[in-house]
Amino acid sequence: MFDEVVIAVAHNSTKAALLPVDVRVDLARAAVRGLDGVKVEAVDGLLADFVRQVGASAVVKGLRGGADFDAELPMALMNRHLAGVETVFVVGDPALAHIASSLVKDVARHGGRIDGLVPAGVPEAVRAALAAR
C-alpha cells in the first residue's frame, strides 16, 4: 500500500505501559530489521503533529473487531481534523484477534508463556520488567 511505513511508538496516557517507550522502540526496530521501507520512531505528543512532522500521507491502524473500530474511529476523525490526514483501517487475521497487550501482560504476570504471541525479544523484556516491579 505504501512505499514507506513509519511505525509510531507512543505513550498512551489511558494505558499502563509495562515497558518504557525507548525499550518498545528498540524491540519494534528489532522486529522489523531487514524490512525495506520500514522505520520505527517514538512519538512524543499528538499523533497528528507526528504525522505532519514525518510528512505521512496516512495513518494505518489494524482492527481486530468491532470494538477496535468503535475506539479508533473518533481518533481517525480527530487526526483528520487536526492534520488533514486520512486513516486506513486494515482488518487483522482472525486467528490473532485474541491477542491484546493487556491480555499478554496478564498472562505474563501469572507466569504464562507469551512466546508466539509477541515478536522475538519481547518475552524476555516483559519478564525482566515484571521481575523489577
C-alpha positions as CSV (number, residue, x, y, z in Angstrom):
1,M,0.0,0.0,0.0
2,F,2.8,2.4,0.8
3,D,6.5,2.8,-0.2
4,E,7.5,3.8,3.3
5,V,6.0,2.9,6.6
6,V,6.8,4.6,9.9
7,I,5.8,2.6,13.0
8,A,4.9,5.2,15.6
9,V,5.5,4.1,19.2
10,A,3.7,6.4,21.5
11,H,3.0,6.9,25.2
12,N,-0.8,6.3,25.7
13,S,-1.9,8.1,28.8
14,T,-5.0,5.8,29.1
15,K,-2.9,2.7,29.4
16,A,-0.3,1.5,31.9
17,A,2.7,0.6,29.8
18,L,4.9,-2.1,31.2
19,L,7.8,-1.1,29.1
20,P,9.1,2.4,28.6
21,V,8.8,4.0,25.1
22,D,12.6,3.7,24.4
23,V,12.5,-0.1,25.1
24,R,9.4,-0.6,22.9
25,V,11.1,1.4,20.1
26,D,14.2,-0.9,20.3
27,L,12.0,-4.0,20.3
28,A,10.0,-2.8,17.4
29,R,13.2,-2.0,15.4
30,A,14.5,-5.4,16.1
31,A,11.2,-7.0,14.9
32,V,11.3,-5.1,11.6
33,R,15.0,-5.2,11.0
34,G,15.7,-6.1,7.4
35,L,12.4,-4.9,6.0
36,D,12.9,-2.3,3.3
37,G,11.0,1.0,3.7
38,V,10.1,0.4,7.4
39,K,11.3,2.5,10.3
40,V,10.3,3.0,13.9
41,E,10.1,6.3,15.7
42,A,9.0,7.4,19.1
43,V,6.0,9.8,19.3
44,D,6.1,12.5,21.9
45,G,2.8,14.3,21.8
46,L,-0.1,14.2,19.4
47,L,-0.1,11.7,16.5
48,A,-1.4,14.4,14.3
49,D,1.7,16.5,15.0
50,F,4.0,13.5,14.4
51,V,2.2,12.8,11.1
52,R,2.9,16.3,9.9
53,Q,6.5,16.1,11.1
54,V,7.3,13.0,9.1
55,G,5.2,14.0,6.1
56,A,3.0,11.0,6.2
57,S,0.0,10.7,3.8
58,A,-2.0,8.3,6.0
59,V,-2.2,6.6,9.4
60,V,-2.6,2.8,9.2
61,K,-4.4,1.1,12.0
62,G,-5.1,-2.6,12.5
63,L,-8.5,-3.7,13.6
64,R,-9.3,-7.0,15.4
65,G,-13.1,-6.4,15.6
66,G,-15.9,-4.0,16.0
67,A,-14.8,-2.8,19.4
68,D,-11.4,-1.7,17.9
69,F,-13.3,0.2,15.1
70,D,-15.5,1.9,17.7
71,A,-12.4,3.1,19.6
72,E,-10.4,4.0,16.5
73,L,-13.0,6.0,14.6
74,P,-13.1,9.0,16.8
75,M,-9.3,9.1,16.8
76,A,-9.2,8.9,13.0
77,L,-11.7,11.8,12.7
78,M,-9.7,13.9,15.2
79,N,-6.5,13.2,13.2
80,R,-8.3,14.3,10.0
81,H,-9.5,17.4,11.8
82,L,-6.1,18.3,13.2
83,A,-3.7,17.3,10.4
84,G,-5.9,16.6,7.4
85,V,-4.6,13.0,7.3
86,E,-6.7,10.0,6.5
87,T,-6.7,6.8,8.4
88,V,-6.6,3.4,6.6
89,F,-8.1,0.5,8.6
90,V,-6.6,-2.9,7.9
91,V,-8.5,-5.9,9.2
92,G,-6.3,-8.2,11.2
93,D,-6.0,-12.0,10.9
94,P,-8.9,-13.5,12.8
95,A,-6.6,-16.2,14.1
96,L,-4.8,-13.4,16.1
97,A,-7.9,-11.5,17.2
98,H,-7.5,-12.7,20.8
99,I,-4.1,-11.1,21.2
100,A,-4.1,-7.8,23.1
101,S,-1.4,-6.1,25.1
102,S,-3.5,-6.2,28.3
103,L,-4.1,-10.0,27.9
104,V,-0.4,-10.7,27.1
105,K,0.7,-8.7,30.2
106,D,-1.8,-10.6,32.3
107,V,-0.6,-14.0,31.0
108,A,3.0,-13.0,31.7
109,R,2.2,-11.6,35.2
110,H,0.8,-15.0,36.1
111,G,3.8,-16.9,34.8
112,G,2.3,-18.0,31.4
113,R,4.3,-18.2,28.2
114,I,3.9,-15.3,25.8
115,D,6.3,-16.7,23.2
116,G,4.4,-16.9,19.9
117,L,2.1,-14.0,20.9
118,V,4.8,-11.3,20.5
119,P,8.0,-10.8,18.5
120,A,11.3,-12.3,19.5
121,G,12.9,-10.4,22.4
122,V,9.7,-9.2,23.8
123,P,9.1,-12.1,26.2
124,E,12.5,-11.6,27.9
125,A,11.9,-7.8,28.2
126,V,8.4,-8.4,29.7
127,R,9.7,-10.9,32.2
128,A,12.6,-8.6,33.2
129,A,10.2,-5.7,33.6
130,L,7.8,-7.8,35.7
131,A,10.7,-9.1,37.9
132,A,11.8,-5.5,38.5
133,R,8.4,-4.5,39.9
